[in-house]
Amino acid sequence: MNTQKLDLLREALPYIQKFKGKTFVVKFSGKVTEDKENLASLAEELALLHQVGIKICVVHGGGKQLSEMAGKLGVAQTIIEGRRVTDDETLDLAKMIFAGKINTEILAALRRRGTAAVGLSGIDGNIVHAAKRPPKEILNRLTGLSETIDFGNVGDVLQINAHLLTLLLDSDYLPVVSSLGADDEGQIFNINADTIASEIAVQLKAEKLILLSDVNGIYLDAKNPETKVSRLSIAEAEDLITNGAAHGGMIPKLQNIVALLNRGVKSAHVISGTARNALLSEVFTNSGTGTMIGF
């Protein structure tokens, strides 16, 4: 082993000691799980984190695969302002893709690395208690008029019951949760995976929420890679919102993260889900790879 690799181990040691026994919630997007080699690489990184005593809970969506399957089967999709209208046919596909195909493929990748993972949806153990999203007024940018949109079988999280997740984590299992939830009547809903991951992180009193994204951090200017922000305090993140430096989709992302940190999660990270070793580098090195917001 060369000196550089040994130096990396030395750099990682204090972080391993600091985070042993702590909980990380890691959110996968559909894009992250689509490529088998990328998923295998991520599973290896998660297995390493798990092996050194960090409790890991994975939450995943799968919007990209859902859209692709809908296209193959001829199920028309309506997406308004980035939000999917989930009719009954689309919900059936979401159940198959999220709780079936993607969840099982993540489990298999972790199994290959010797990690005891357990596949769940938000319906298992009543983890995600949800309610149907009420119709919303949405501005049609083409016509300039507001329209009332019913998003169908889309749910909003009312409450997270973390009892089952805690039992699994305390028994050294790695839960993998797909982004479905249900109400008391058993009505199933498609729910935003970022929202589920955030709410689970709060309930588990997580040390970190790590969002694996198709970008490797938060940028002041989305078109300029040199404007990536490496680290922000809560106050600095709030300043970016109030002074106008943050714009577009960055504003709600920062607002959601700040709200999360104010509810007890120690830090949130936005990193690339497709760059090899991005997760390990973010957790175990001083410089990291993405954007860290928090303490």
C-alpha positions as CSV (number, residue, x, y, z in Angstrom):
1,M,0.0,0.0,0.0
2,N,1.5,3.3,-1.0
3,T,2.0,6.3,1.3
4,Q,-0.9,8.3,-0.2
5,K,-3.4,5.5,0.5
6,L,-2.1,5.3,4.1
7,D,-2.5,9.1,4.5
8,L,-6.1,8.7,3.4
9,L,-6.7,6.1,6.0
10,R,-5.2,8.4,8.6
11,E,-7.4,11.3,7.5
12,A,-10.5,9.0,7.7
13,L,-9.8,7.7,11.2
14,P,-11.1,10.7,13.3
15,Y,-14.3,10.7,11.1
16,I,-14.8,7.0,11.6
17,Q,-14.4,7.5,15.4
18,K,-16.7,10.5,15.3
19,F,-19.5,8.8,13.4
20,K,-19.5,5.3,14.8
21,G,-23.0,4.5,16.1
22,K,-24.5,7.6,14.4
23,T,-27.2,7.5,11.8
24,F,-27.0,8.7,8.2
25,V,-30.0,8.9,5.9
26,V,-28.9,8.6,2.3
27,K,-31.4,9.5,-0.5
28,F,-31.0,8.0,-4.0
29,S,-32.7,9.5,-7.1
30,G,-33.8,7.2,-9.9
31,K,-30.9,8.4,-12.0
32,V,-28.4,7.2,-9.4
33,T,-29.8,3.6,-9.5
34,E,-30.3,3.4,-13.3
35,D,-26.7,2.4,-14.2
36,K,-25.7,-1.0,-12.7
37,E,-22.0,-0.2,-12.4
38,N,-22.8,3.0,-10.6
39,L,-25.2,1.2,-8.3
40,A,-22.5,-1.4,-7.6
41,S,-20.0,1.3,-6.7
42,L,-22.4,3.1,-4.4
43,A,-23.3,-0.2,-2.7
44,E,-19.6,-0.7,-2.0
45,E,-19.3,2.7,-0.4
46,L,-22.5,2.2,1.7
47,A,-21.1,-1.2,2.8
48,L,-17.9,0.4,4.0
49,L,-19.8,3.0,6.0
50,H,-21.9,0.3,7.5
51,Q,-18.9,-1.9,8.2
52,V,-17.2,0.8,10.3
53,G,-20.3,1.1,12.5
54,I,-22.4,3.9,10.9
55,K,-26.1,3.2,10.8
56,I,-27.4,3.7,7.3
57,C,-31.0,4.2,6.1
58,V,-31.5,4.5,2.3
59,V,-34.5,6.2,0.8
60,H,-35.1,6.1,-3.0
61,G,-37.4,7.4,-5.6
62,G,-37.4,6.4,-9.3
63,G,-39.2,9.0,-11.3
64,K,-36.9,8.4,-14.4
65,Q,-37.6,4.7,-14.5
66,L,-41.3,5.3,-13.9
67,S,-41.5,7.7,-16.9
68,E,-39.6,5.2,-19.1
69,M,-41.9,2.3,-18.1
70,A,-45.0,4.4,-18.7
71,G,-43.6,5.2,-22.2
72,K,-43.1,1.6,-23.0
73,L,-46.6,0.6,-21.8
74,G,-48.3,3.7,-23.4
75,V,-49.5,5.2,-20.1
76,A,-49.7,8.9,-20.7
77,Q,-47.9,11.1,-18.1
78,T,-48.7,14.6,-17.0
79,I,-46.0,16.6,-15.3
80,I,-46.8,20.1,-14.2
81,E,-44.0,22.4,-12.8
82,G,-41.9,19.3,-12.3
83,R,-44.6,17.5,-10.3
84,R,-46.1,14.3,-11.6
85,V,-49.9,13.8,-11.7
86,T,-50.3,10.2,-10.4
87,D,-53.5,8.7,-11.9
88,D,-54.5,5.1,-11.0
89,E,-52.5,3.5,-13.8
90,T,-49.4,5.5,-12.9
91,L,-49.7,4.5,-9.3
92,D,-49.8,0.8,-10.3
93,L,-46.6,1.4,-12.2
94,A,-45.0,3.3,-9.2
95,K,-45.8,0.3,-7.0
96,M,-44.1,-2.0,-9.4
97,I,-41.0,0.2,-10.1
98,F,-40.4,1.7,-6.7
99,A,-41.3,-1.1,-4.2
100,G,-40.3,-3.8,-6.8
101,K,-37.7,-3.3,-9.4
102,I,-35.5,-0.5,-8.0
103,N,-35.8,-1.6,-4.3
104,T,-34.8,-5.2,-5.2
105,E,-31.9,-4.1,-7.3
106,I,-30.5,-1.9,-4.5
107,L,-30.8,-4.9,-2.1
108,A,-29.0,-7.2,-4.5
109,A,-26.1,-4.7,-5.0
110,L,-25.7,-4.5,-1.2
111,R,-26.0,-8.3,-0.8
112,R,-23.0,-8.6,-3.2
113,R,-21.1,-6.6,-0.7
114,G,-22.1,-8.7,2.3
115,T,-24.5,-6.1,3.8
116,A,-27.7,-7.3,5.4
117,A,-30.2,-4.9,3.8
118,V,-34.0,-5.0,4.2
119,G,-36.3,-3.7,1.5
120,L,-39.3,-1.6,2.6
121,S,-41.8,0.9,1.3
122,G,-43.2,3.7,3.4
123,I,-46.3,1.4,3.9
124,D,-44.3,-1.3,5.9
125,G,-44.7,-0.9,9.6
126,N,-46.8,2.3,9.0
127,I,-43.5,4.2,8.4
128,V,-45.0,6.9,6.3
129,H,-48.5,8.1,7.3
130,A,-49.7,10.3,4.5
131,A,-52.8,12.1,3.2
132,K,-53.8,12.9,-0.3
133,R,-52.4,16.2,-1.6
134,P,-55.3,18.7,-2.0
135,P,-55.8,20.3,-5.4
136,K,-53.5,23.3,-5.9
137,E,-53.6,26.5,-7.9
138,I,-50.8,26.3,-10.4
139,L,-49.8,29.2,-12.8
140,N,-49.9,28.1,-16.4
141,R,-46.8,29.9,-17.8
142,L,-48.1,29.5,-21.4
143,T,-51.4,31.2,-20.8
144,G,-50.6,33.3,-17.7
145,L,-53.7,31.9,-16.0
146,S,-54.0,29.9,-12.8
147,E,-55.4,26.4,-13.0
148,T,-56.6,24.1,-10.3
149,I,-54.7,20.9,-10.5
150,D,-55.6,17.6,-8.8
151,F,-52.4,15.6,-8.6
152,G,-54.3,12.3,-8.1
153,N,-52.7,9.7,-6.0
154,V,-49.9,12.0,-4.7
155,G,-49.5,12.2,-0.9
156,D,-48.1,14.6,1.6
157,V,-46.4,13.2,4.7
158,L,-48.3,13.7,7.9
159,Q,-46.2,11.7,10.3
160,I,-43.2,9.3,10.3
161,N,-43.3,6.2,12.5
162,A,-39.7,5.3,12.9
163,H,-40.2,2.3,15.2
164,L,-39.5,-0.4,12.6
165,L,-36.5,1.5,11.2
166,T,-35.0,1.9,14.7
167,L,-35.4,-1.9,15.4
168,L,-33.7,-2.7,12.1
169,L,-30.9,-0.2,12.5
170,D,-30.2,-1.3,16.1
171,S,-30.0,-4.9,14.9
172,D,-27.3,-3.9,12.3
173,Y,-29.6,-4.1,9.3
174,L,-29.6,-1.5,6.5
175,P,-33.2,-0.4,5.6
176,V,-33.9,0.6,2.0
177,V,-37.2,2.5,1.8
178,S,-39.1,3.3,-1.4
179,S,-41.1,6.5,-1.7
180,L,-44.7,5.2,-1.2
181,G,-46.9,5.9,1.8
182,A,-50.5,5.3,2.9
183,D,-53.3,6.7,4.9
184,D,-55.3,5.0,7.7
185,E,-57.7,3.5,5.1
186,G,-54.8,1.9,3.2
187,Q,-55.0,4.2,0.3
188,I,-51.5,4.2,-1.3
189,F,-49.8,7.4,-2.4
190,N,-46.8,8.4,-4.5
191,I,-44.7,10.7,-2.3
192,N,-41.6,12.9,-3.0
193,A,-38.5,10.9,-1.9
194,D,-36.6,14.0,-0.7
195,T,-39.5,14.8,1.6
196,I,-39.6,11.2,3.0
197,A,-35.9,11.2,3.5
198,S,-36.0,14.5,5.3
199,E,-38.8,13.5,7.6
200,I,-37.1,10.1,8.4
201,A,-33.9,11.9,9.2
202,V,-35.7,14.2,11.7
203,Q,-37.4,11.2,13.4
204,L,-34.2,9.2,13.6
205,K,-32.3,12.2,14.9
206,A,-29.8,11.6,12.1
207,E,-26.3,13.0,12.1
208,K,-26.5,13.5,8.3
209,L,-28.9,13.6,5.5
210,I,-27.0,12.9,2.3
211,L,-28.8,13.7,-1.0
212,L,-27.2,11.9,-4.0
213,S,-28.0,14.2,-6.9
214,D,-27.2,14.6,-10.6
215,V,-25.1,17.6,-9.6
216,N,-22.2,17.6,-7.2
217,G,-23.3,20.3,-4.9
218,I,-25.1,23.7,-4.7
219,Y,-24.1,26.4,-7.2
220,L,-24.6,30.1,-6.9
221,D,-24.8,30.1,-10.8
222,A,-26.1,26.7,-12.1
223,K,-24.2,27.3,-15.4
224,N,-20.8,28.1,-13.8
225,P,-19.1,25.2,-12.0
226,E,-16.7,27.6,-10.3
227,T,-19.5,28.9,-8.2
228,K,-20.1,25.7,-6.3
229,V,-20.3,26.3,-2.5
230,S,-18.3,23.8,-0.4
231,R,-19.7,24.5,3.1
232,L,-22.4,26.7,4.5
233,S,-23.7,27.4,8.0
234,I,-27.4,27.7,8.5
235,A,-27.0,31.5,8.8
236,E,-25.0,31.6,5.5
237,A,-27.7,29.5,3.7
238,E,-30.4,31.9,5.0
239,D,-28.4,34.9,3.8
240,L,-28.1,33.4,0.3
241,I,-31.9,33.2,0.2
242,T,-32.6,36.7,1.6
243,N,-29.8,38.6,-0.3
244,G,-30.9,37.2,-3.7
245,A,-27.7,35.2,-4.4
246,A,-29.8,32.1,-4.5
247,H,-32.3,31.8,-7.3
248,G,-34.5,29.4,-9.2
249,G,-34.6,25.8,-7.9
250,M,-31.9,26.6,-5.5
251,I,-34.2,28.6,-3.2
252,P,-36.7,25.8,-2.3
253,K,-33.8,23.4,-1.9
254,L,-32.0,25.7,0.6
255,Q,-35.2,26.5,2.4
256,N,-36.0,22.8,2.9
257,I,-32.5,22.0,4.1
258,V,-32.5,25.0,6.6
259,A,-35.9,23.9,7.9
260,L,-34.6,20.3,8.3
261,L,-31.4,21.5,10.2
262,N,-33.6,23.7,12.5
263,R,-35.4,20.5,13.5
264,G,-32.4,18.7,14.8
265,V,-30.5,17.0,11.9
266,K,-26.8,17.9,12.3
267,S,-25.9,18.4,8.6
268,A,-27.2,18.0,5.1
269,H,-25.0,17.2,2.1
270,V,-25.7,17.5,-1.7
271,I,-23.2,15.4,-3.6
272,S,-22.9,13.7,-7.0
273,G,-24.6,10.3,-7.2
274,T,-22.6,9.2,-10.1
275,A,-19.0,10.2,-9.2
276,R,-17.0,7.3,-7.9
277,N,-16.1,7.6,-4.2
278,A,-18.0,10.9,-3.8
279,L,-19.9,9.5,-0.7
280,L,-16.7,8.3,1.0
281,S,-14.8,11.5,0.2
282,E,-17.7,13.6,1.6
283,V,-17.8,11.7,4.9
284,F,-14.2,10.8,5.5
285,T,-12.1,13.7,4.2
286,N,-11.6,17.3,5.2
287,S,-12.3,18.8,1.8
288,G,-15.3,16.6,0.8
289,T,-16.8,16.6,-2.7
290,G,-20.1,18.4,-2.6
291,T,-21.9,21.0,-0.5
292,M,-22.3,20.6,3.3
293,I,-24.8,22.7,5.1
294,G,-24.9,22.7,8.9
295,F,-22.7,22.6,11.9
